[in-house]
Amino acid sequence: MSEIANRWSAAVFACLALVGGCSHSGGDGFNPIDLVVPSFSDDDLRQIGMDADREIQQQVEIIYDPIVSGYLNELGQTLASQIAPQPFIYRFRVIKAKDLNAFALPGGYIYIHSETLMRVGSVDELAGILGHEIAHVQARHFSRREAKSALPGLVARAISMGAAVAAKEPGIAVAGEGVNVALKIGFTREFEAEADHLGAIWVTRAGYDSVALTHFLDKIIRTTEGFPDYLPPYLATHPFPEDRIHAIEAEAETLNPKPVSDPELAAALPRVQARLALLLETGRTNLNLGVPEPSDPRIEAVIQRAEEIAESGDRDRALLLLARIDQLERADPRVPFMIGELLYESERYDEAAASYLRATQLDTSRALVFFKLGLAFKEAGQSHRAVYAFEQAVLRTAEASELRKRSEWEIFKLTFVPIEASGFLDTSDSDAIDAAEAAAEAEIAEDAEPATVWEFSTGTSQIAWWARLGSKFRQYADQFTVRWIAPSGEISKQKRALKRSAELIVSALDFDDERVATEGRWTLELVLEDDVIDRQIIAIRRQTEAQLEPL
């Protein structure tokens, strides 16, 4: 893609030995975690989790079939969406293994054994398992447990896992032992209780029955009956199952009932389990049953005609033609893919994502379709789903391919925070750059809550913007361009941002006589090699008129 993307794709998956650096409520929108001062930044946790995850994937077999993994991702993202603010992009992986087990890594990486997914009796039960693991991540149990110098050892343990298992089938050996056991992932009884507590709240918010987790714990207990010396991997890091069952049941009685959960996820579980069973039986990690030839010979001609119509500029007519043929032949993935392309070009991103998604379900082998799905999710503001789609694209591309580099770059941008803090200010009567730098230093020093709405009067002759870059983006501080876009859509100014320090960049916009009267919503875009990294909105309004509608 670009020199920056190439450099990042080479570095992001290298294992780095990083050094240095609940109150009870079920109310909507409240994040019930009393966080301690963390030893690690969230970017540290994201990087540690990413590095360890890459090593784990080299040691065990991951089921990446998009029907199975996509189902787990949809349920997991539904639970994660109940948490605000949400600092992590969650990934949900299915490990091919015969033990009942599930665990989490820092930064949002959740793993569940295939046997666990096969044995859950309901979507509520599965939601309880995922909610508990999400809680370990969200409550920063890893950084609260470990000394600052010890947590990076998680990556080292992941690297060395292969040396501790049989040479011929390391994945099976590691999974049998329990990856969480091999990595020495274990929490105190207090942390397990907190994860049960928080998980129950988020599961309930999403409309699922939090008591269902006790059914999974019952199954684990039953696996030990008759085998007194056998300790399942899940019990090795999740102690006291009997006590937890009583606590979860008591907790559920205090939670407010929530709306009914998505019925489609409940209905799809048996189909997902049947597909997983076929994958396990055939020894596969991905199942592509092949794309049948169109049953009607007219389809190819219609697709070609739709392409010609779209190229002439009449997308709506092309979409109508494709919609008709899609009803005639529902098994040809080219039709929903092309519909997705036209919808994306029309900036109808949610609809485009739905069409791309159906194309991936018809043919699971196409990396490009997953990449386009990721772009559509990203533009629709669904970053968590976008990362999943980009990861699926990576799995289907050669290591040195351009599409893989582009996918990895998108994953990086969505995983790590580009801007930690930013702000606008009226600099009509002062030096814009100096004032912006002073405002940034003052707000950062006070750790002030950032404003969410920025409004200025038409009498303003100059506006300055400042931004404190996230730790992973500071290496590009002298390469960012700032684009100021007028309400009409015209680019008023596009110029390289001024780098004021290793982490601070600033930009200013001067209004000439014509634009002083320009009212409405202005857009600021932070651009890196024609790639929009961040987008913010400000409003210009007349002093004598009513305030604009909320941004």
N, C-alpha and C positions, 0 to 999 in steps of 0.2 A: 504494500500500500504506500508507505512513505518511509523516509529514513527513521522517523521517530517510532512508527509502528514496528519497523524491523528491529530497531534496537530494543524496544520493549519486549517484543515476542521472544527475543533471545535471553532476556534477563528475568522476565516475570516468573518463569517456571524453574529458575535455578534455585536450589535450596540455600537459603541464607541463614547463617547462624547469627540471628539478631542478638545484639547485646545492648544492655541499657533498657534505655527505654524503647423486711417487707411489711410495708403496712398492708392491712387487709382491705381490699375494695374490689367490688365487681362492677364498678361504674364504667360506663362507656367512655373511651378516650383517655382514661387515666392509666398511666404506666405504674403499676404498684411495686416498684423496686426502689428501696432506699440504698442508692449506690454509695459505696465507699470510694475514697480517692483511689483510682486505679494505678497500679504499678506500670501498666502498659497503656499506650494510646490505642484507640480503636484501629488505627492503621497498622499498628504492630500486630494486633490480634488477627486482622484480616490477612496480613502477610504470613504469619505463622500458620494459620489454618490453610492457606493456599499451598504453602510449601509442603506441609504434612499430607495434605490431600493428594497432591501429585505423587508422592512416594507410596501412599496407600494404594493408589490405582495401579501402580506397577507391581504390587505384591499380591493383590487379590483380583478376582474376577468381578467386574461391575456389570450389572444388567443395565444396559443403556437403551434397550428397546423403548421407543418413544411412547408407546401405548402404556407400558408398565411404569417407566420412570416418569412419564408425563402425568400420569394419574397421581402418583405420589407427590409430584411437584405441585400440582393444582391444590391438593388437600393441604399440603404444608404451607403454601403461600396464603391460603385462606386463613389459616391460623396466625401466621406471622403478621398479616394485615391488621390484626386486632391490637397490635402494639404500636403505640406512638409516644415519642418518636422512634423510628426504626433505623438504627445505624448500620445494620448488616444486610447484605444480600444473601438470602438463605439458599443453599443447595441441598437437595435430597437425593441420596444414592441408595441403590439396592445392591448389597453384596451377596454374591452367590455362596450360600452357606446353609448348613442343615441345623444350626442351633437357633434357639429363640434368643435374639439379641438385638440391641439398638444402642447407639451411642452418638456423641457429638464432639466436634472439635471447635476450637476458638474461631471466631469470625463468621460462623453461620453454616458449618458443614455438618449435616445430619446423615447418619448411616443406619440402615435397617437391614437385617439379614433376610434373605429370600424366604426362609422357613417362617419367620415372623409374619411376613406379608401373606404367606399361604395359610397361616393358622388363625389370623384374626377373624372373628365371627361377625364383625360389623364395622362400618366406617367410623362409628363412635369409638370403638375400641382402638382402631388405628389412629384416630385423632388424639386420643389420650396419650398414646406412646409418643407421637410426634410433638405434642404440646409439652410434655415433660422434657424432652431433649432440647427443644427450642428455649425453654426456660433456663437450662444450664448455660446456654450461649448468651442469652439476653441479660442474665444476672452476672455475667463476667465471672463465673465460678472458677475458671482456669486462672485468671490473673489474681483473683482473691485468694486462691489456694497456694499458688507458687510464689517463691521469692522472685524478684525481678531478674535475677541471673539464671533462674532455673527453668522457666517456661520454654525458652528456645530449645531446651533439651528434648522437647516433644518432637521437633523436626529431626534431631539426631537419632532418636529412638525409631522414628519412622524409616529413616535411611538404613538403619542397621537391622531392621526386621528380617530382611532376606537372609542374613547370615545365620539366623537362629532357627531356620526351618529346613525341611528336606529340600535337596537340590532339584529334584525332578518336578514336584508340584507345589511350589511355595505358596501359591494362592490358597489352595485347599488347606494346607497345614496352618497357615496364619489364621484363616477364617475359623478353622476348627478350634483353635486355642482361644480365639476371641481377639480381634484387633485391638479392642479397648484394653484387654488385659496385657497384650504385648507392648502397648504404648504406655502402660501404667496409668491409665485414666481411671481415676476413682475419686469420689467425693465423700465428705463427711456426712454423717447422718443429718446434720443441720442443713447442709446444702441440698441433700436429697429431699428433705421435707419442704424446703423452699421451692424446689423445682416442681414438686407435686402441687404445692399451693398455687404458684403462678400459672403452671400449665392448666390447672383446673379452671382458673379464671378465664384464660384465653380460649380454651376449648368451649366453655359455656357461652362466652361472647359470640363465638362463631355458630352457635346453635346446636352443639353436640352435647351428649350426655357424659359428663366428666367421671361418673362412677364406672363407666365402661372400662377404664384402665384397670380396675380391679380384676376384671375377667382375664386379662392377659397375665396379671400377676398370679392368678389361680393356676393358669396353665403352666407357668414356670415352676410353681411349687409341685404340681403333679408330675413334672418330668423327673423330679428327684426321688419320688416314691419308689422304693425297692432298690435304689442306688445311693446308699448313704455316703459313699465316697465321691460321688459326682457333684461338681459344682458348676452349673451353667455359667457361661461368660457374663450373662446379664446380672446374675446374682453376685458375681465377683466384684462388680462395681456399683451395684444398686442393692445395698443390704436391707435387712429387716422387712421382707415382703409382707409378713402377717401384720406388723404394726402399720405399714404403709396403707394396707387395705382398709383398716379401721379409720385411719386418719383421712383418707380420701373420701370415704363414705360420710364422715362427719363434716368434712369441708363442703361437700355437695349440698348439704342441707342449708348452708348459709348463703349460697349463691342465688342471684336473681335469675329466673328463667328468661331465656332469650328467644328470638325468632327461630323458626324451624330452619335447619340447615338445607343446603342445596340438595334436592332429591336426586339429581342426576349423578352426583358422586356416590350416593348410597346404591343406586341401581347399577352403576358401572362396576362396583367391586367384584362381583362374581365373574364378570367377563375378564377383568384384569387378572384375577387369580387363575382362570382357565388358561389365559395366554402365558402367564408366568409358568404354569405347570408344563405347557408345551415347550417353552424355552429350556426349562430344566431337563425335561425328558430327552430333548434333542441335543443338549450340550451347547446351546447357543446363548449369546448375550443380546442378540438383536434378531428380530424375526421380520423378514420381508418376504411375503408370500408371492411376490411377483405382480407385475402390473398387467392385467388382462388387456388384450387388444379390444379396441372399441367395437361394440356389437353392431353399430350402424356405420356403413362406409361413408356416410355423408359428414361424419363428425370432423374428419381431417379438413375437408373443404370449408366447413363452417368456421373452424378455428382460424384457418388462413384468411378467410374473409373478414373475420373480426379484427384480426391484426391490421389489415389494410384500412378498415374503417377508423380504427384508433389512430393510426399514423396520419390520417387525414385531419385529425383533430376532434372527431366526434366520439368522445369516450363513452358518453351515455348510450348512444346507439349501439356501440360495440358491446357494452355491458349487458344491454337488453338481449342482444343476440346470443351472447355466451350464457346468460341465465337460462334461456330456452334450451340450449343444447345440453346444459348441465342437468336439467330435469330429464332429458332423454337418456343421457349416459352418465350415471353417477359414479362410475368406477374409473374414469379416466382422470388422472391427477393433473394433466395439462390444463384442463378447463378451469378448475378452481385456482390453479397457479396464475393463469393469465388474468382471471378476474381480480385476484389479489394485486397483480401488477398495475392494473388500471385504477383500482381503488386507491392504491398507494400514491400513484401519480396525481390523483385527485385530492390527496391529503385526507382521505377518509380512512384513517389509520386503524381504528377499531375493526371496521368491516374488512379491511385488507388482512389484518391478522387472522380473523376468523376463516377467511378463504385460504390463506397460506397454511393454516393449521390443518384444514381438511385435506389439502394436498399432501402434507407430510404423513397423514394417517393412511392415505391411499398408497403412497410409495415412501417408505422410510429410509431410502438409500441416498436421497439427493441433498448434498451439503448446501448447495445454493439456495434451495427452498427454505431450509432451516435458517440460513443467514438472512434471507429476506424477511422471514417471520420475526427474527430478532430485531431487525430495523423497524418493522411495523409496531411491535410491542414497545420499543424504545420511544418512538414518536408519539405513541398513545399514552406515554407516561407510566408504563408498566415495566419498570426496570427489572424486577425480580423474574418476570416471565421472559424478558429479553435475554437475560444472562443464560437462562436454561436453553433457549433456542440457539444462542451463539455457541454454547458448549456442545450441543448436538452437532453443529456444523463442524467444530474442531474434530470431533470424533470420526468424521467422515471425510477428512481431507489428509493429504500427504503432509508430512512435517514441514517441508520447505515451500508449500504452495502459497500463493498470494492470498487466496481466500482464507486459509488458516491464519495467516498473519493479521489480516483484517479482523477476523473473528476474535482473536486473542486481544487485539487492541481495544475492541469494543468491550470485551469483558473487563479489561483493566479500567477503562474509563467509568464503567458502571459500578465496579467493586469499590474503588477508592474515591474518596471525596475530593473533588477538584478545588473547591473553595470552602474554607473553614469559616470565614466571616467576610462580610462586605458591607458597603454602605454608599449612599449618595449624599451630597451636600451642595448648598447654594454657595458658590464662590465668586459671586458678582463683584464683591468689594475686596477681594483678597487674591493672593497668588494661589491658583488652583491646585498646583501640585504640592506645594508646601502645606496648604490647608488640608488636603486629602491625606497626606502622610501623617499630620498631627492628629487628625480625627481617627485614623486607623490605629495609631499607637495608643491613644486614649481609650478607645473602645476595647481593644485587645487587652490592655493592662487591667481594665476594670471587669473584663469578662462579661460585658454587657449583653443583654438579650438583643439580637438583631431585629431591626424593624422589618415588617413584612409588607408595608405599604409606603411608597415614596411619592409625594405629591409636591409640585412646585407651581408658583404663579407665573403667568405670562410675562410678568415684569422681570423675570430672572434672565440675566444675560449670559450666565455661565454656570454649568453644573459639572461637578467632579465626582468621580467614582473611584473607590479603592477596594482592593480585595486581598485577603490573606490566603495564600494558596495552601492546599493540603500538602502533607509531607511528600507524597508520591509525585506531585506535579511541580514541585519547586525546581526540579532539574530543567524544566522548560520555561522558567520565569522570563527569560529574555527572548522568547520566541512567540509569545501570545500577541494576537491582534485583537483590538477592541472595535466592534462595529456598532455604531449608533444608527438606529433605523427610525425614521419619522413615522407618524401615524398613517401616512399615505402608503407606506411600504418602501419608500425611497431611502437608500443608504445616504445619510447626511454626512457621516464621517467614518472612515475606516483607516485606522493607523495603529502601528505597533504600540502596545502598552509600554509605559515607562516602568522599568524595574528599579525599585527604590531600595530593596534589600533582597536577601536570599528568599524571602517569603512574601514580600509586599510588592504589588503592582498597582499603578494608578493610570487614570485617563481623564480627560476633560473635554467638554463639548461647549463651544462658543455659539451663541445664537446670533445670526445677523438680523437685519431689520425685517426681512421677510419672514423668517422663522420664529421671531418673537411672538407673532400672532398665531403660530401653529399650535393648536390645542389637541388634546387627546392622549392616547397611550403611546409612549415611545418605548422601543425595545433596545436593550443593550445585549449584544452577543459577544462572548469570549471565544475566540477562534484560534485553533491550532492547526496549521496546514489545511485550511478550508474546512476544518471539522469543528462544528459548534460544540464546545465543551460545557458551556453554561449559558443560560438565557435569563435575563431579569427585566422587569417592567417598571417604568415610572410614568406618572401622569402630569401633564401640563394643563392647568385650568385657569380661567379668568378669575381675578380676585373678587369680582362682583357677582359671580354666578354660584349656584349651588355646587356642592362637591360632586365630583364624578361618582358613578357607581363604584362600589368596592372592586379592587383589582382581583 
